[in-house]
Structures are given as C-alpha cells and as structure tokens.
C-alpha cells in the first residue's frame, strides 16, 4: 500500500471573497502566502502559514478580464460546471469541539445537517460552502452524547 496523506484540495471559485470568508470563519483557517501563479487565488492555512504543508485549501479565482493564465496553467472549465461538488461528493475533516462549532454555525447563519454513526462512534455535521461544495466535519460521538445529556 502506498503511504499517502491528503495535501490540500482546490476550489475553482467565481465567489472567491465569500469562499475565503466562509473557510476562515467556519474552520478558523488563515490566509497565507501563495506562489506567484499566472492567475488570482488565495491559499488558506490550518496552522503556521510559514509552512507550505499547512496550506490545506487552495482557492482558484477566475480573472474575467484575463482568464488566459488560468486556462494555460490548469485548463479551461465551463463556469456553469463550477457549482457543487461535481464528481467529488464531499470533503471531510476530523474535528473536536462540537458544541462551539454548532454555536458558531448558528451565529454565522450557516445551515447544517447532523447525523450520528453509532457503529464507528462518529457524529457528522454537513454544510455547503458558498460554491455548493459539501463539507463534512467528523466529531467523536461522545461529544454529541454529552451535548444531548446536557440538554436533557
């Protein structure tokens, strides 16, 4: 078996400012350095922005006045195909701090869907980013059980 780990995921977005704000506010990522590519974009970091390995989300913007840099570097995509997850169903992260995250999502007005998977002791929180991409947060089911007990 090959030893692999997820490096980053990229989103080609027509809503770069809204997408940056969403990932920074909801997940606590920070904007950090990005190589000088021939197209606009933003790299979001989980941890020290001085370490390229922490750039977990690469946002790719489309320069409507000069889209050639992006077309030549990554290829052309029909803008109508940029909404939703396409063939990728969702992106998932392990997380801790369910109570605080649910409060933050409510404060920000970000709707979410929750499910618990008892067999693997996991509580899932699903939401859609501004591009319609489904993002999943996976919490220990014990956090959800503690919240339920607290509410009872």
C-alpha positions as CSV (number, residue, x, y, z in Angstrom):
1,X,0.0,0.0,0.0
2,X,1.2,3.5,-0.8
3,X,1.9,5.9,2.1
4,X,-0.3,8.9,1.2
5,X,-2.0,11.7,3.1
6,X,-4.2,14.5,1.9
7,X,-2.1,17.6,1.0
8,X,-4.8,20.0,0.0
9,X,-8.0,20.5,-2.0
10,X,-8.6,23.2,-4.6
11,X,-11.8,25.0,-5.4
12,X,-12.1,27.0,-8.6
13,X,-14.5,29.7,-7.5
14,X,-16.5,32.5,-9.0
15,X,-17.1,33.7,-5.4
16,X,-13.5,34.0,-4.1
17,X,-14.2,36.6,-1.4
18,X,-17.3,34.7,0.0
19,X,-15.4,31.4,-0.2
20,X,-12.4,32.8,1.7
21,X,-14.6,34.3,4.4
22,X,-16.6,31.0,4.8
23,X,-13.5,28.8,5.3
24,X,-11.8,31.3,7.6
25,X,-14.9,32.0,9.8
26,X,-16.2,28.4,9.9
27,X,-13.0,26.4,10.1
28,X,-10.6,29.0,11.5
29,X,-8.2,28.8,8.5
30,X,-6.0,31.8,7.9
31,X,-4.9,33.4,4.6
32,X,-1.2,32.9,3.9
33,X,1.5,33.0,1.3
34,X,0.8,31.7,-2.2
35,X,3.2,31.2,-5.1
36,X,3.0,33.8,-7.9
37,X,0.8,31.8,-10.3
38,X,-0.5,33.4,-13.5
39,X,-4.0,33.6,-12.1
40,X,-5.5,35.0,-8.9
41,X,-6.3,32.9,-5.8
42,X,-5.9,32.5,-2.1
43,X,-4.3,29.8,0.0
44,X,-5.8,29.0,3.3
45,X,-3.7,27.5,6.1
46,X,-4.5,25.3,9.1
47,X,-1.6,26.1,11.3
48,X,1.6,28.0,10.8
49,X,1.4,29.9,7.4
50,X,5.2,29.8,7.2
51,X,4.9,26.0,6.4
52,X,3.6,25.3,2.9
53,X,2.4,21.9,4.1
54,X,-0.3,23.7,6.2
55,X,-2.0,25.2,3.1
56,X,-4.9,22.8,3.1
57,X,-7.3,24.8,0.9
58,X,-6.3,26.4,-2.4
59,X,-8.9,28.8,-3.8
60,X,-8.5,29.5,-7.5
61,X,-10.1,32.7,-8.8
62,X,-11.1,33.4,-12.3
63,X,-9.8,36.8,-13.7
64,X,-12.7,37.7,-16.0
65,X,-10.6,40.3,-17.7
66,X,-7.7,37.9,-18.4
67,X,-8.6,34.3,-18.0
68,X,-5.6,33.0,-20.1
69,X,-3.2,32.5,-17.2
70,X,-5.6,30.1,-15.6
71,X,-6.6,28.4,-18.8
72,X,-2.9,27.8,-19.7
73,X,-1.9,26.6,-16.3
74,X,-4.9,24.4,-15.2
75,X,-7.1,24.2,-18.3
76,X,-10.4,25.7,-19.2
77,X,-13.6,24.8,-17.3
78,X,-17.1,25.9,-18.2
79,X,-18.2,28.3,-15.4
80,X,-21.5,26.5,-15.2
81,X,-19.7,23.4,-14.0
82,X,-18.1,25.3,-11.0
83,X,-21.1,24.9,-8.7
84,X,-21.4,21.9,-6.4
85,X,-19.1,19.0,-6.0
86,X,-19.2,17.5,-9.5
87,X,-17.8,14.0,-9.2
88,X,-16.4,14.7,-5.8
89,X,-19.3,14.2,-3.3
90,X,-17.8,16.0,-0.3
91,X,-14.7,17.0,1.7
92,X,-14.4,15.8,5.3
93,X,-12.2,16.8,8.3
94,X,-11.8,15.2,11.7
95,X,-12.7,17.8,14.4
96,X,-13.2,18.4,18.1
97,X,-15.3,21.0,19.8
98,X,-18.8,20.2,18.5
99,X,-20.7,22.5,20.9
100,X,-18.6,25.5,20.0
101,X,-18.8,24.7,16.3
102,X,-22.6,24.4,16.3
103,X,-22.8,27.7,18.2
104,X,-20.6,29.3,15.6
105,X,-22.6,27.9,12.6
106,X,-25.8,29.2,14.2
107,X,-24.2,32.7,14.8
108,X,-23.0,32.8,11.2
109,X,-26.3,31.6,9.8
110,X,-24.7,28.6,8.2
111,X,-27.3,25.8,8.0
112,X,-26.1,22.3,8.7
113,X,-27.3,18.7,8.7
114,X,-26.3,16.3,11.5
115,X,-26.1,12.5,11.7
116,X,-24.6,10.1,14.1
117,X,-23.0,6.8,13.0
118,X,-23.0,4.7,16.2
119,X,-21.1,1.8,14.6
120,X,-18.0,3.9,14.2
121,X,-18.7,6.3,17.1
122,X,-18.8,9.3,14.9
123,X,-21.1,12.4,14.8
124,X,-21.2,14.1,11.4
125,X,-22.0,17.7,10.6
126,X,-22.6,18.6,6.9
127,X,-22.8,22.0,5.4
128,X,-22.5,23.6,2.0
129,X,-19.8,26.2,1.2
130,X,-20.6,29.3,-1.0
131,X,-19.8,27.2,-4.1
132,X,-22.2,24.4,-3.2
133,X,-19.5,22.0,-2.1
134,X,-20.5,19.8,0.8
135,X,-18.1,19.9,3.7
136,X,-18.3,17.3,6.5
137,X,-16.9,17.6,10.0
138,X,-16.5,14.4,11.9
139,X,-16.6,14.6,15.7
140,X,-16.4,11.9,18.4
141,X,-20.0,10.6,19.0
142,X,-19.3,11.1,22.7
143,X,-19.3,14.9,22.2
144,X,-22.8,14.7,20.8
145,X,-24.0,12.4,23.6
146,X,-22.6,14.8,26.2
147,X,-24.5,17.7,24.5
148,X,-27.7,15.6,24.5
149,X,-27.3,14.8,28.2
150,X,-26.6,18.5,28.9
151,X,-29.8,19.5,27.1
152,X,-31.9,16.9,28.9
